[in-house]
Amino acid sequence: MALIAVPQPYDFDTSLDRFTFWGVDRANVWHDGGLHRVIAGRDVRITEAPGGVDAEPLDSAIEATVRKLLGLEFDLEAFHAFAQGEEVLAATVERFPGFRPPLAPDPFEALVSSITAQQVSLHAAFAVRSRFVDRFGEPAELAVAFPTRELVALATEEELMSLGFSRRKAEYVLGLARADLDLGGLAALSDAEVKTRLTALRGIGEWSADWFLARYLARPEAWPAGDLGLRKAVLAFYPEANDIRAAGARFHPFQNLSAHFLLLALRYR
């Protein structure tokens, strides 16, 4: 195996538990203490190791994806210093010093996952997402590669509906797959430009665009104010807040990581 260094402290299990907490994720499969994901057609096993994680197999393309998945774009050291000025964040950092939010490694995957999660529980969303991955993805030894945009573009509404998508969500996923928008090129744009491009697509609203900024692009000031979970977290710890989007200014310039840590704090409250 080959080590990928991760800034310490790092809590492997807590950081990656979103891949098991809400249900089975066929694109990110836990097995025997390790996380499996198909990268460049190969089933890669990621396990905890001193100073980081071991990945097998490992090459430059695999390493780039694993680093993205582990959220190594986040500057947690600077955030931890900022968090000391916020009682709730400081307590959460103290309780979970090794928590590092993972990121979606692929922009199409990030957006399909958001569409799947619109107006349903995350347990239901994970179930539909896993059936979608199994149906259209390329299987490897344990995990299944997330379906490609090109393959999904050839699907029908009926095929998606048979997996649990509503007709409207099936339309959204197919529209996204067939759109001319260069999803990879969004990384070169400002937050505002990204949101403008994404919300021009049918079925991608501000909530989905905010989570794309947060969970794919790792933008520091992304603040998914329309998220029900984040709203519950903000009101639980800051009951005086009457405008969730405005409340994000309190956490500038670390709104994204603050949102993740507030959600973590609410889960373990």
SEVEXFI-675185 format. One line per 4 residues: number of its first residue (from 1); for each residue x negated, y negated, z of N, C-alpha, C. Coordinates in Angstrom, 2 decimals, padded with zeros to 5 digits, always signed. Atoms other than C-alpha are relative to their C-alpha. Layout:
# residues N
NUM) X,Y,Z,X,Y,Z,X,Y,Z | ...;
//
This chain:
# residues 269
1) -000.83,+001.20,+000.00,+000.00,+000.00,+000.00,-000.87,-001.26,+000.00 | +000.75,+001.25,+000.05,-001.01,-003.64,-000.41,+000.72,-001.05,+000.84 | -000.56,+000.99,-000.91,-000.50,-006.40,+002.12,+000.33,-001.30,-000.71 | -000.35,+001.38,+000.37,+001.36,-009.62,+001.33,+000.08,-000.77,+001.30;
5) +000.05,+000.74,-001.26,+000.52,-012.09,+004.07,+001.23,-000.89,+000.14 | -001.14,+000.86,-000.34,+003.42,-013.87,+005.76,-000.39,-000.81,+001.23 | +000.33,+000.81,-001.19,+002.90,-016.82,+008.14,+000.65,+000.58,+001.25 | -000.47,-000.59,-001.25,+003.25,-015.58,+011.69,+000.49,-001.07,+000.97;
9) -000.59,-001.34,-000.16,+005.26,-014.98,+013.73,+001.03,+000.28,-001.09 | -001.00,-000.40,+000.98,+007.48,-013.01,+011.38,+000.74,+001.22,+000.51 | -000.86,-001.09,-000.46,+010.40,-010.82,+012.44,+000.66,+000.63,-001.23 | -000.43,-000.67,+001.22,+010.94,-008.42,+009.55,+001.48,+000.38,+000.06;
13) -001.37,-000.51,-000.10,+014.20,-006.89,+010.79,+001.03,-001.12,+000.08 | -000.95,+001.09,-000.15,+015.95,-010.10,+011.89,+000.09,-000.83,-001.27 | +000.02,+000.83,+001.20,+014.90,-011.99,+008.77,+000.77,+000.64,-001.15 | -000.60,-000.68,+001.15,+016.22,-009.35,+006.37,+001.29,+000.73,+000.32;
17) -001.19,-000.78,-000.37,+019.26,-008.09,+008.24,+001.25,-000.37,-000.78 | -001.18,+000.33,+000.79,+021.66,-009.88,+005.88,+000.26,+001.08,-001.06 | -000.18,-001.05,+000.99,+021.09,-006.92,+003.54,+000.67,+001.24,+000.59 | -000.73,-001.10,-000.63,+022.75,-004.60,+006.07,+001.18,-000.49,+000.84;
21) -000.99,+000.49,-000.95,+024.85,-006.81,+008.37,+001.40,-000.02,-000.59 | -001.32,+000.16,+000.61,+027.70,-007.39,+005.89,+000.43,+001.22,-000.78 | -000.33,-001.20,+000.75,+027.60,-003.96,+004.29,-001.15,+000.43,-000.89 | +001.03,-000.54,+000.89,+025.66,-001.97,+001.71,-000.27,-000.98,-001.13;
25) +000.42,+000.82,+001.13,+023.69,-003.98,-000.85,-000.81,+000.91,-000.91 | +000.67,-000.98,+000.86,+022.78,-001.69,-003.74,-001.23,-000.57,-000.71 | +001.20,+000.60,+000.61,+020.22,-004.18,-005.09,-001.13,-000.16,+001.01 | +000.99,+000.12,-001.07,+018.43,-004.40,-001.72,+000.33,+001.07,+001.03;
29) -000.41,-001.19,-000.75,+018.53,-001.01,-000.05,-000.96,+000.29,+001.15 | +000.79,-000.42,-001.16,+017.34,-000.23,+003.47,-000.08,+001.52,+000.03 | +000.18,-001.45,-000.12,+015.86,+003.25,+003.80,-001.24,+000.29,+000.83 | +001.10,-000.48,-000.83,+013.72,+004.76,+006.53,-000.94,-001.15,+000.41;
33) +000.78,+001.12,-000.53,+012.62,+001.40,+007.93,-000.59,-000.95,-001.02 | +000.52,+000.89,+001.04,+011.85,-000.25,+004.60,+001.10,-000.50,-000.91 | -000.95,+000.58,+000.94,+013.63,-002.42,+002.05,-000.45,+000.34,-001.42 | +000.31,-000.37,+001.39,+013.80,-001.18,-001.54,+000.72,-000.96,-000.95;
37) -000.57,+000.85,+001.04,+014.35,-003.45,-004.53,-000.68,+000.34,-001.32 | +000.56,-000.27,+001.32,+013.91,-002.83,-008.24,-000.56,-001.30,-000.56 | +000.69,+001.17,+000.54,+011.37,-005.29,-009.63,-000.76,+000.44,-001.25 | +000.65,-000.34,+001.27,+010.25,-005.15,-013.27,+000.14,+001.49,-000.30;
41) -000.28,-001.39,+000.31,+011.85,-001.72,-013.58,-000.57,+001.01,+000.97 | +000.62,-000.92,-000.96,+010.04,-000.24,-010.56,+000.65,-000.16,+001.37 | -000.58,+000.02,-001.34,+011.48,+000.70,-007.18,-001.12,-000.35,+000.98 | +001.03,+000.50,-000.90,+009.41,-001.35,-004.75,+000.47,+000.16,+001.44;
45) -000.30,-000.17,-001.42,+009.34,-000.42,-001.06,-000.77,-001.04,+000.80 | +000.60,+001.07,-000.81,+008.70,-003.30,+001.36,+000.15,+000.39,+001.46 | -000.02,-000.39,-001.40,+007.76,-002.48,+004.94,-000.78,-001.00,+000.84 | +000.68,+000.88,-000.93,+006.61,-004.37,+008.00,-001.46,+000.43,+000.16;
49) +001.42,-000.29,-000.18,+002.83,-004.63,+008.46,-000.61,-001.13,+000.83 | +000.66,+001.06,-000.77,+000.47,-006.56,+010.76,-000.39,-001.16,-000.91 | +000.33,+001.19,+000.79,+000.24,-010.10,+009.39,+000.87,-000.23,-001.21 | -000.85,+000.20,+001.17,+002.95,-009.67,+006.78,+000.81,+001.23,-000.32;
53) -000.72,-001.19,+000.43,+004.50,-006.88,+004.73,-000.88,+000.78,-000.96 | +000.61,-000.85,+001.02,+003.26,-003.96,+002.69,+001.01,+000.19,-001.11 | -000.86,-000.26,+001.15,+004.68,-003.54,-000.82,-000.65,+001.06,-000.87 | +000.50,-001.11,+000.83,+004.31,-000.40,-002.90,+001.05,+000.37,-001.04;
57) +001.27,+000.46,+000.55,+003.74,-000.60,-005.80,-000.12,-001.52,+000.05 | +000.20,+001.44,-000.03,+002.26,-004.10,-006.11,-000.86,-000.44,-001.17 | +000.79,+000.71,+001.00,+001.13,-006.24,-009.01,+000.41,-001.46,+000.09 | -000.25,+001.44,-000.12,+001.30,-009.98,-009.68,+001.48,-000.34,-000.16;
61) -001.42,+000.28,+000.20,+004.90,-009.92,-010.95,+000.81,+000.45,+001.21 | -000.71,-000.51,-001.18,+006.09,-007.80,-008.04,-000.27,-000.90,+001.19 | +000.32,+000.86,-001.14,+004.26,-009.98,-005.54,+000.78,-001.31,-000.04 | -000.73,+001.26,+000.12,+005.89,-013.15,-006.88,+001.46,+000.18,+000.42;
65) -001.40,-000.24,-000.36,+009.36,-011.61,-006.49,+000.14,+000.28,+001.49 | -000.06,-000.30,-001.43,+008.64,-010.26,-003.01,-000.19,-001.27,+000.81 | +000.22,+001.26,-000.71,+007.31,-013.64,-001.89,+001.26,-000.87,-000.04 | -001.25,+000.74,+000.13,+010.50,-015.25,-003.20,+001.05,+000.60,+000.93;
69) -000.99,-000.69,-000.81,+012.69,-012.64,-001.51,-000.21,-000.27,+001.48 | +000.30,+000.20,-001.41,+010.94,-013.17,+001.83,+000.12,-001.46,+000.44 | -000.17,+001.41,-000.36,+011.50,-016.93,+001.70,-001.30,-000.71,+000.34 | +001.29,+000.62,-000.31,+007.83,-017.87,+001.67,-000.11,-001.44,-000.50;
73) -000.02,+001.40,+000.42,+008.73,-021.18,+000.01,+000.34,-000.94,+001.15 | -000.40,+000.85,-001.12,+010.08,-022.44,+003.33,-001.21,-000.39,+000.86 | +001.04,+000.50,-000.91,+007.81,-024.58,+005.52,+000.54,+000.10,+001.42 | -000.58,-000.22,-001.32,+008.79,-023.08,+008.86,-000.79,-000.71,+001.10;
77) +000.79,+000.67,-001.03,+005.93,-024.63,+010.81,+000.49,-001.43,+000.20 | -000.50,+001.37,-000.10,+007.14,-028.14,+010.01,+001.42,-000.02,+000.56 | -001.36,-000.06,-000.51,+010.74,-027.13,+010.68,+000.01,+000.26,+001.50 | +000.04,-000.31,-001.43,+009.87,-025.65,+014.09,-000.36,-001.25,+000.81;
81) +000.36,+001.25,-000.70,+008.25,-028.96,+015.06,+001.20,-000.94,+000.03 | -001.20,+000.84,+000.07,+011.36,-030.84,+013.89,+001.07,+000.49,+000.97 | -001.07,-000.60,-000.80,+013.65,-028.43,+015.75,-000.12,-000.32,+001.48 | +000.17,+000.29,-001.43,+012.18,-029.39,+019.12,+000.80,-001.22,+000.44;
85) -000.80,+001.17,-000.32,+014.19,-032.60,+018.91,+001.50,+000.26,+000.00 | -001.41,-000.38,+000.02,+017.49,-030.72,+018.59,+000.20,+001.19,+000.93 | -000.13,-001.03,-001.04,+018.58,-028.68,+021.61,+000.42,+001.35,-000.56 | -000.50,-001.27,+000.53,+020.50,-026.04,+019.66,-001.06,+000.67,-000.87;
89) +001.03,-000.56,+000.87,+017.79,-025.58,+017.04,-001.20,+000.47,+000.81 | +001.15,-000.36,-000.82,+015.04,-025.55,+019.65,+000.23,+001.33,+000.72 | -000.32,-001.24,-000.71,+016.80,-022.80,+021.62,+000.02,+001.18,-000.96 | -000.07,-001.09,+000.98,+017.38,-020.75,+018.46,-001.39,+000.39,-000.48;
93) +001.38,-000.28,+000.39,+013.75,-021.08,+017.36,-000.72,+000.75,+001.11 | +000.64,-000.69,-001.13,+012.64,-020.02,+020.83,+000.46,+001.45,+000.09 | -000.55,-001.35,-000.09,+014.92,-016.99,+020.75,-000.40,+000.87,-001.19 | +000.33,-000.73,+001.23,+014.09,-016.04,+017.14,-001.19,-000.67,-000.70;
97) +001.14,+000.72,+000.57,+010.59,-017.42,+016.49,-000.48,+000.56,-001.33 | +000.47,-000.62,+001.24,+009.97,-014.98,+013.64,+001.04,+000.06,-001.10 | -001.06,-000.03,+001.02,+013.18,-015.61,+011.69,-000.40,-000.86,-001.19 | +000.27,+000.71,+001.26,+012.53,-016.59,+008.06,+001.10,+000.40,-000.98;
101) -001.12,-000.36,+000.88,+015.62,-016.77,+005.80,-000.49,+000.54,-001.35 | +000.36,-000.50,+001.33,+015.35,-014.63,+002.64,+000.66,-000.84,-001.08 | -000.54,+000.71,+001.15,+016.05,-016.03,-000.80,+000.42,+000.97,-001.09 | -000.36,-000.79,+001.17,+017.74,-014.68,-003.91,-001.14,-000.12,-001.01;
105) +001.14,+000.08,+000.91,+014.93,-013.77,-006.34,+000.36,-000.41,-001.43 | -000.41,+000.24,+001.38,+017.00,-014.43,-009.48,+001.19,-000.97,-000.03 | -001.08,+001.00,+000.01,+019.26,-017.39,-010.41,+001.36,+000.57,-000.39 | -001.29,-000.61,+000.39,+021.93,-015.29,-012.14,+000.57,+000.80,+001.16;
109) -000.43,-000.76,-001.17,+022.08,-012.99,-009.14,+000.56,-000.92,+001.08 | -000.45,+000.94,-001.02,+022.42,-015.97,-006.80,+001.41,-000.51,-000.30 | -001.29,+000.58,+000.37,+025.37,-017.40,-008.72,+001.11,+001.05,-000.04 | -001.01,-001.06,-000.01,+027.19,-014.09,-009.26,+000.38,+000.34,+001.44;
113) -000.28,-000.30,-001.41,+026.85,-013.42,-005.53,+000.90,-001.06,+000.61 | -000.86,+001.07,-000.51,+028.39,-016.81,-004.77,+001.43,+000.14,-000.51 | -001.34,-000.19,+000.56,+031.31,-016.18,-007.12,+000.70,+001.15,+000.72 | -000.57,-001.15,-000.67,+031.85,-012.79,-005.50,+000.52,-000.35,+001.39;
117) -000.33,+000.34,-001.39,+031.98,-014.40,-002.04,+001.04,-001.10,+000.14 | -000.97,+001.09,-000.09,+034.45,-017.16,-002.91,+001.31,+000.49,+000.62 | -001.32,-000.18,-000.62,+037.47,-017.13,-000.57,+000.30,+001.44,+000.43 | -000.18,-001.33,-000.58,+036.90,-013.59,+000.74,-001.03,+000.18,+001.11;
121) +000.99,-000.27,-001.05,+035.06,-012.13,+003.72,-001.29,+000.50,-000.64 | +001.27,-000.48,+000.54,+031.39,-011.34,+003.25,-000.04,+001.53,-000.06 | -000.08,-001.46,+000.09,+032.15,-007.69,+003.99,+000.63,+000.42,-001.33 | -000.66,-000.31,+001.27,+034.54,-007.63,+001.02,-000.89,-000.37,-001.18;
125) +000.88,+000.45,+001.07,+032.09,-009.60,-001.12,-001.13,+000.99,-000.25 | +001.10,-000.95,+000.16,+029.25,-007.16,-000.45,+000.49,+001.29,-000.66 | -000.54,-001.23,+000.59,+031.48,-004.21,-001.37,+000.19,-000.16,-001.51 | -000.21,+000.25,+001.43,+032.45,-005.75,-004.72,-001.34,-000.15,-000.71;
129) +001.33,+000.23,+000.59,+028.87,-006.87,-005.40,-000.73,+001.33,-000.21 | +000.69,-001.28,+000.14,+027.54,-003.36,-004.77,+000.59,+000.85,-001.11 | -000.62,-000.75,+001.11,+030.08,-001.79,-007.12,-000.43,-000.60,-001.35 | +000.45,+000.69,+001.22,+029.10,-004.39,-009.74,-001.43,+000.41,-000.34;
133) +001.40,-000.39,+000.21,+025.40,-003.56,-009.29,-000.07,+001.44,-000.49 | +000.01,-001.40,+000.41,+026.07,+000.18,-009.55,+000.51,+000.18,-001.43 | -000.62,-000.16,+001.32,+028.21,-000.27,-012.67,-000.89,-000.53,-001.12 | +000.71,+000.65,+001.11,+025.98,-002.60,-014.68,-001.52,-000.05,+000.18;
137) +001.43,+000.06,-000.24,+022.54,-002.30,-013.09,-000.72,+001.27,-000.44 | +000.83,-001.14,+000.37,+019.67,+000.01,-014.00,-000.51,+000.68,+001.26 | +000.41,-000.66,-001.24,+019.13,+002.60,-011.24,-001.46,+000.42,-000.01 | +001.34,-000.52,-000.19,+015.72,+003.46,-009.89,+000.09,+001.10,+001.05;
141) +000.01,-001.11,-000.94,+014.73,+005.88,-007.15,+001.05,-000.16,+001.10 | -000.97,+000.24,-001.07,+016.79,+004.30,-004.34,+000.88,-001.21,-000.28 | -000.75,+001.23,+000.28,+017.82,+000.78,-005.34,+000.41,-000.04,-001.47 | -000.47,+000.22,+001.37,+019.55,-000.45,-008.48,-000.34,-001.43,-000.39;
145) +000.35,+001.34,+000.46,+018.28,-003.40,-010.50,+001.26,-000.84,-000.16 | -001.17,+000.86,+000.18,+020.66,-006.35,-010.38,+000.26,-000.15,-001.49 | -000.32,+000.04,+001.43,+022.51,-006.47,-013.73,-000.55,-001.24,-000.70 | +000.52,+001.12,+000.77,+021.00,-008.65,-016.42,+001.15,-000.84,-000.55;
149) -000.99,+000.92,+000.56,+022.84,-011.65,-017.73,+000.46,+000.48,-001.38 | -000.30,-000.43,+001.37,+022.65,-010.23,-021.27,+000.98,+001.18,-000.01 | -000.87,-001.16,-000.05,+024.31,-006.94,-020.32,+001.39,-000.38,+000.50 | -001.30,+000.41,-000.55,+027.05,-008.58,-018.25,+000.80,-000.78,-001.05;
153) -000.68,+000.79,+001.03,+027.84,-010.89,-021.18,+000.81,+000.89,-000.95 | -000.69,-000.93,+000.89,+028.99,-007.79,-023.09,+001.19,+000.69,+000.66 | -001.07,-000.66,-000.74,+031.42,-006.67,-020.39,+001.35,-000.65,-000.30 | -001.35,+000.52,+000.16,+035.18,-007.23,-020.36,+000.57,-000.38,+001.37;
157) -000.67,+000.37,-001.24,+037.44,-008.80,-017.76,+000.54,+001.24,+000.71 | -000.59,-001.21,-000.59,+039.11,-005.44,-017.25,-001.05,+000.84,+000.72 | +001.07,-000.76,-000.65,+035.79,-003.77,-016.45,-000.34,-000.61,+001.36 | +000.33,+000.67,-001.26,+035.03,-006.36,-013.78,+001.16,+000.12,+000.99;
161) -001.15,-000.11,-000.89,+038.55,-006.24,-012.37,+000.09,+001.39,+000.61 | -000.04,-001.37,-000.53,+038.25,-002.47,-011.95,-000.97,+000.17,+001.17 | +000.98,-000.04,-001.10,+035.36,-003.19,-009.53,+000.46,-000.79,+001.21 | -000.53,+000.77,-001.12,+037.47,-005.47,-007.34,-000.01,-001.49,-000.21;
165) -000.06,+001.43,+000.30,+037.01,-008.87,-008.98,+001.45,-000.37,-000.34 | -001.27,+000.53,+000.48,+040.16,-010.94,-009.36,-000.20,-000.38,-001.47 | +000.13,+000.38,+001.41,+040.93,-011.88,-012.96,-000.75,-001.32,-000.13 | +000.66,+001.30,+000.08,+039.80,-015.43,-012.28,-001.51,+000.13,+000.23;
169) +001.44,-000.18,-000.26,+036.48,-014.33,-010.78,-000.68,+000.76,-001.14 | +000.54,-000.71,+001.16,+035.97,-011.93,-013.68,-000.28,-001.00,-001.12 | +000.20,+001.04,+001.01,+036.41,-014.90,-016.02,-001.22,-000.85,+000.34 | +001.14,+000.83,-000.41,+033.90,-016.91,-013.99,-001.33,+000.70,-000.26;
173) +001.26,-000.74,+000.18,+031.24,-014.19,-014.05,-000.35,+000.13,-001.48 | +000.26,-000.12,+001.43,+031.63,-013.62,-017.78,-000.35,-001.35,-000.61 | +000.32,+001.34,+000.50,+031.62,-017.36,-018.44,-001.43,-000.38,+000.34 | +001.38,+000.27,-000.42,+028.39,-017.69,-016.46,-000.98,+000.78,-000.86;
177) +000.91,-000.84,+000.76,+026.77,-014.78,-018.28,-000.14,-000.48,-001.44 | -000.01,+000.40,+001.41,+027.72,-016.21,-021.69,-000.34,-001.47,-000.22 | +000.26,+001.44,+000.11,+026.93,-019.87,-020.95,-001.37,-000.26,-000.61 | +001.28,+000.39,+000.62,+024.14,-021.71,-022.77,-000.99,-000.55,+001.02;
181) +000.85,+000.64,-001.00,+022.74,-023.12,-019.52,-001.23,+000.85,+000.31 | +001.26,-000.65,-000.36,+019.08,-022.26,-018.89,-000.12,+000.01,+001.52 | +000.00,-000.07,-001.46,+019.30,-021.06,-015.29,-001.41,-000.12,+000.57 | +001.37,+000.10,-000.48,+015.56,-020.70,-014.92,-000.53,-001.42,-000.03;
185) +000.47,+001.36,+000.14,+015.03,-024.27,-016.04,+000.54,-000.95,+001.06 | -000.59,+000.87,-001.03,+017.14,-025.65,-013.18,-001.01,-000.37,+001.08 | +000.99,+000.25,-001.05,+014.13,-025.44,-010.87,-000.76,-001.30,-000.24 | +000.73,+001.23,+000.33,+012.61,-028.44,-012.68,+000.83,-001.26,+000.24;
189) -000.91,+001.14,-000.14,+015.62,-030.68,-011.94,+000.16,-000.40,+001.46 | -000.29,+000.48,-001.34,+016.56,-032.78,-008.93,+001.22,+000.72,+000.55 | -001.17,-000.62,-000.62,+019.16,-031.55,-006.46,+001.28,-000.47,-000.68 | -001.22,+000.56,+000.60,+021.77,-033.88,-007.93,+000.20,+000.51,-001.42;
193) -000.12,-000.48,+001.38,+021.01,-032.80,-011.50,+000.39,+001.47,-000.03 | -000.36,-001.42,-000.08,+021.20,-029.12,-010.55,+001.49,+000.14,+000.27 | -001.41,-000.09,-000.33,+024.61,-029.64,-008.99,+000.88,-000.44,-001.17 | -000.77,+000.47,+001.15,+025.85,-031.57,-012.02,+000.07,+001.07,-001.08;
197) +000.02,-001.04,+001.03,+024.76,-028.82,-014.42,+000.84,+001.21,+000.41 | -000.70,-001.19,-000.45,+026.18,-026.02,-012.31,+001.51,-000.22,+000.11 | -001.43,+000.22,-000.18,+029.52,-027.58,-011.46,+000.73,-000.28,-001.31 | -000.62,+000.13,+001.32,+030.12,-028.16,-015.16,+000.48,+001.37,-000.50;
201) -000.43,-001.35,+000.37,+030.54,-024.38,-015.40,+001.29,+000.35,+000.73 | -001.26,-000.39,-000.61,+034.00,-023.00,-014.75,-000.26,+001.02,+001.12 | +000.14,-000.91,-001.12,+034.16,-021.34,-011.34,-001.17,-000.29,+000.91 | +001.13,+000.39,-000.86,+031.01,-022.97,-009.94,+000.32,-001.38,+000.57;
205) -000.32,+001.26,-000.65,+032.07,-025.62,-007.46,-001.15,-000.47,+000.87 | +001.05,+000.59,-000.83,+030.14,-027.68,-004.95,-000.56,+001.01,+001.00 | +000.44,-001.01,-000.96,+030.01,-024.82,-002.42,-001.04,+000.93,-000.63 | +000.92,-000.91,+000.68,+028.37,-022.45,-004.92,-001.29,-000.71,-000.40;
209) +001.19,+000.76,+000.39,+026.01,-025.16,-006.16,-000.88,-000.29,+001.21 | +000.78,+000.25,-001.21,+024.96,-026.02,-002.61,-000.76,+001.25,+000.44 | +000.68,-001.23,-000.41,+024.18,-022.39,-001.81,-001.08,+000.39,-001.00 | +001.06,-000.24,+000.99,+022.22,-022.11,-005.07,-001.23,-000.82,+000.36;
213) +001.11,+000.85,-000.44,+020.09,-025.03,-003.92,-000.66,+000.56,+001.25 | +000.51,-000.47,-001.28,+019.75,-023.45,-000.50,-000.66,+001.37,-000.10 | +000.44,-001.39,-000.06,+019.31,-019.74,-001.20,-000.74,+000.48,-001.24 | +000.86,-000.36,+001.14,+017.65,-019.72,-004.61,-001.15,-000.98,-000.13;
217) +001.05,+001.00,+000.19,+015.76,-022.98,-004.97,-000.70,-000.42,+001.29 | +000.61,+000.32,-001.31,+015.00,-023.34,-001.23,-000.22,-001.51,+000.16 | +000.14,+001.45,-000.11,+015.58,-027.10,-001.46,+000.20,-000.42,+001.46 | -000.05,+000.33,-001.43,+014.91,-028.61,+001.99,+001.27,-000.69,+000.45;
221) -001.15,+000.79,-000.42,+017.91,-030.95,+001.99,+001.34,+000.60,-000.43 | -001.26,-000.65,+000.36,+020.49,-028.47,+000.68,+000.84,+000.22,+001.25 | -000.88,-000.06,-001.17,+023.48,-028.54,+003.02,+001.37,+000.46,-000.47 | -001.27,-000.53,+000.52,+026.44,-026.25,+002.12,+001.18,-000.38,+000.89;
225) -001.02,+000.54,-000.91,+029.01,-028.43,+003.87,+001.36,+000.68,-000.16 | -001.29,-000.64,+000.23,+031.92,-026.55,+002.30,+000.07,+001.43,+000.50 | +000.02,-001.38,-000.46,+030.89,-023.24,+003.83,+000.73,+000.15,+001.32 | -000.81,-000.17,-001.20,+033.38,-021.98,+006.41,-000.88,+000.39,+001.20;
229) +000.88,-000.41,-001.09,+030.65,-020.30,+008.48,-000.80,-001.15,+000.55 | +000.78,+001.15,-000.46,+028.54,-023.44,+008.60,+000.90,-000.99,+000.72 | -000.95,+000.88,-000.69,+031.60,-025.50,+009.50,+000.25,+000.48,+001.42 | -000.22,-000.56,-001.34,+032.29,-023.15,+012.42,-001.21,-000.22,+000.89;
233) +001.22,+000.16,-000.78,+028.67,-023.36,+013.53,-000.18,-001.44,+000.45 | +000.16,+001.41,-000.34,+028.53,-027.15,+013.40,+001.00,-000.39,+001.09 | -001.01,+000.38,-000.98,+031.80,-027.53,+015.31,-000.20,+000.71,+001.34 | +000.26,-000.72,-001.25,+030.75,-024.89,+017.86,-001.05,-000.71,+000.84;
237) +001.11,+000.60,-000.73,+027.58,-026.75,+018.77,+000.05,-001.54,+000.04 | -000.14,+001.47,+000.06,+028.53,-030.33,+017.82,+001.48,-000.32,-000.17 | -001.45,+000.14,+000.13,+032.27,-030.54,+018.54,+000.45,-001.42,-000.35 | -000.37,+001.38,+000.32,+032.21,-034.31,+018.07,-000.05,-000.27,-001.50;
241) +000.12,+000.21,+001.45,+031.44,-033.88,+014.35,+001.38,+000.04,-000.66 | -001.29,+000.02,+000.69,+034.43,-034.87,+012.22,-000.16,+000.01,-001.52 | +000.29,-000.08,+001.43,+032.74,-034.77,+008.81,-001.23,+000.88,-000.15 | +001.10,-000.96,+000.03,+030.61,-031.69,+008.17,-001.11,-000.44,-000.95;
245) +001.04,+000.45,+000.93,+028.84,-033.14,+005.14,-000.81,-001.14,+000.61 | +000.71,+001.11,-000.63,+027.98,-036.33,+007.00,-000.88,+000.49,+001.15 | +000.78,-000.53,-001.12,+026.75,-034.24,+009.92,-001.36,+000.50,-000.44 | +001.28,-000.47,+000.50,+023.97,-032.95,+007.70,-001.11,-001.01,+000.14;
249) +001.03,+001.04,-000.12,+022.18,-036.30,+007.99,-000.78,+000.14,+001.30 | +000.66,-000.20,-001.29,+021.37,-035.37,+011.57,-001.24,+000.88,-000.13 | +001.06,-000.98,+000.15,+019.08,-032.63,+010.29,-000.98,-000.32,-001.13 | +000.92,+000.43,+001.06,+017.29,-034.59,+007.55,-001.43,-000.04,+000.54;
253) -000.06,-000.55,+001.36,+014.94,-033.59,+005.98,+000.00,+001.53,-000.05 | +000.00,-001.46,-000.08,+015.49,-029.97,+007.04,+001.41,+000.56,+000.06 | -001.38,-000.46,-000.04,+019.18,-029.49,+006.33,+000.13,+001.49,-000.33 | -000.11,-001.39,+000.42,+018.67,-026.15,+004.60,-000.35,+000.96,+001.13;
257) +000.40,-000.90,-001.08,+016.74,-024.43,+007.38,+000.88,-000.21,+001.23 | -000.90,+000.24,-001.13,+018.94,-026.10,+009.99,+001.29,+000.78,-000.18 | -001.22,-000.76,+000.27,+021.99,-024.54,+008.32,-000.21,+001.48,+000.30 | +000.28,-001.41,-000.24,+020.39,-021.09,+008.41,-000.13,+000.30,+001.50;
261) +000.19,-000.25,-001.42,+019.41,-021.42,+012.06,+001.29,-000.24,+000.79 | -001.29,+000.18,-000.66,+022.82,-022.76,+013.07,+000.89,+001.22,-000.22 | -000.77,-001.22,+000.27,+024.47,-019.78,+011.38,-000.52,+001.16,+000.84 | +000.59,-001.04,-000.83,+022.05,-017.49,+013.20,+000.41,-000.18,+001.46;
265) -000.38,+000.30,-001.38,+022.80,-019.21,+016.51,+001.46,+000.37,+000.26 | -001.42,-000.32,-000.18,+026.55,-018.80,+015.98,+000.20,+001.52,+000.04 | -000.16,-001.45,+000.04,+026.19,-015.10,+015.12,-000.37,+000.65,+001.33 | +000.49,-000.61,-001.25,+024.30,-014.37,+018.35,+000.38,-000.80,+001.24;
269) -000.41,+000.84,-001.13,+026.08,-016.88,+020.57,+000.53,+000.85,+001.14;
//
